[in-house]
Amino acid sequence: MNINSIFPLQSLGYSEIMQLLPLFIISLGAVFSLIIGTHKEKGHSFAFLTSFIFLVCAIVQSLLNMQLVDVSILGGTLALTQFTKTLSIMILFFALIAVMLTNGQDKKEGLLSEIYALILFASAGMILMVSTTHLLFMFIALEIMSLAIYVMVAMRRTSQFSAEAGLKYFVLGGLASAMLLYGSSLIFGSLGSFELVSLAKILSGMNTISPIFLIGLGLVVAAMLFKIGAFPFHGWVPDVYQGAATNVTAFMGAAVKFTAFLAFAKIAQNLIFISSIPQLKWFQNFIWFVAAATMIYGNFVAIAQTELKRMLSFSTIAHSGYLLIGLYAMNAKDGSTSSLVLYLFFYALANLGSFAIISLFEEKNQKDLHLEQIAGLGMKHPFLGAMLTVFLLSMAGIPLTSGFIGKYGLFSSAVTAGEVPLVVIAVLTSVVSVFYYLRVIVYLFMKESGKEVAKYNPITGAFIAAFVSAVATLQFGIFPKAIIQFIKMISR
Amino acid sequence: MTNEILIQLLAAFLFTTGMLIVLLRRDTIMILMGIELLLNAANLSLVAFSKTGHMIEGQVQVFFIITIAAAESAIGLSILVNLYRNFGSIKTQTATTLKG
């Protein structure tokens, strides 16, 4: 029997291979940096250099690929369009900043040199996840990403916090991925396809739906809400953010959230926001409820926090709530995908930057930075204080920072979709959020430094990472027109 | 009842059992076994569905899932060893340093 009759492989054309090249490059880079990282003295710097160079090559290749025509590989499983290519460039950019941030931290926190390879593996999984429209492929991509992140979280081997955070994330993450898998199996059983686009076509021709599909969809939605850290499934977020090394937290908060949210948006668009089936209205109402609850819970609990990383982790939950409004608005209006992407991108920048600054002031194996410890630091290190201020203002959504542009776009798209009550809740809770962001700034600049003031560890990598994020935050905040038009054009 | 429905019921039963083990047991080894059970329940249901629907897709996917389950248990065990080194126990109630 001929092998081609068993496995009918398509041959890939030039354009397809070129567009898959960034994925090959970062996978190869990960393998190389694994091998080269075993060098006894210089392992860390070699691994850093390898992963940095390969990431830059992947970004350059992806930028070149933007001119090529859209292709879909494996019968539509992997769709490489302008939109997904831009998302993968953003993910690679986050990975690049995370690699910069890890350089220097790795020795301080006792992280192994394999962490660079893990960042690259995770970003390969993320790129696959935003590009695919196949439920099981999405599961595999999610696992490629998550397995790398579990290890990164537990990588501070001598720290109790890290071991505990790793365990919590692993157990709950494993549960969520199993729920996604079983849910997609039930969806497959009831409708006979894994492909999101064809599922949407089947669904829009139906009036009623079997309960098996509803159970499956419920499991999938629960798994995705877990991954983005929304209200009833948020329990792991503060512990994991606090227990992981700060550079890992930065990468998680930016890139994992970005990916999981875009995957959830894809699932919601194709499986939930279909008006012909009355039962799907329950899921829409559920998302409405989750968005409101997440915003209220995240913002009000963040007020009570006195530790910086823990406060930012609760604010991350609150931001999931804002993003869910944008997702809910996609129900009525197609154009709100672009505002979702913009918000995610700007939030990720502010997130990376603020954790980079925190990592500059942390001791080895420190659990968190208490507010008292940063009192007066802004006067001692004015430049770092100013950068942290920019990031916090961006998260709060103050004009001249990119966070304002993101929030404005998200809320206005929700208003045009007719979701006024949600936007009112969002605006009120974001007023609450300004309180705890400004409190940090008050501690930075207006308090006398106490006894236990944090020591500044000059680490070039983290400093550059923070600087790049600050420049990008201000640049997109003051001159947002180009990026808004670009994202609007490609997300059509 | 036909065989297909029985197999689906078995898969659902296994999935519920696995979920209960993960949520209720305090022993990390048991939790790992629970996660394996969850993935295997999904495998069983996928195989049965693709047999019923005469589609090869689900059965092929099971191989990928078996591989991923192996990788996941390897990582789970190493996280467990790390937990034991730091806390001297693999019970989940000993690891309670992060609160707030």
Interface residues (C-beta under 8 A of the other chain):
Chain A: L136 F139 I140 E143 L147 Y150 V151 A154 R157 T158 S159 Q160 F161 A163 E164 A165 G166 L167 K168 F170 V171 G174 L175 A178 M179 L181 Y182 S185 L186 F188 G189 G192 F194 P238 D239 Q242 G243 Q305 E307 R310 K367
Chain B: Q8 A11 F15 G18 M19 V22 L23 T28 I31 I35 L38 L39 A41 A42 S45 L46 F49 S50 T52 G53 M55 E57 G58 Q61 F64 I65 I68 A71 E72 I75 G76 S78 I79 L80 N82 L83 R85 N86 F87 T92 A95 T96 T97 L98 G100
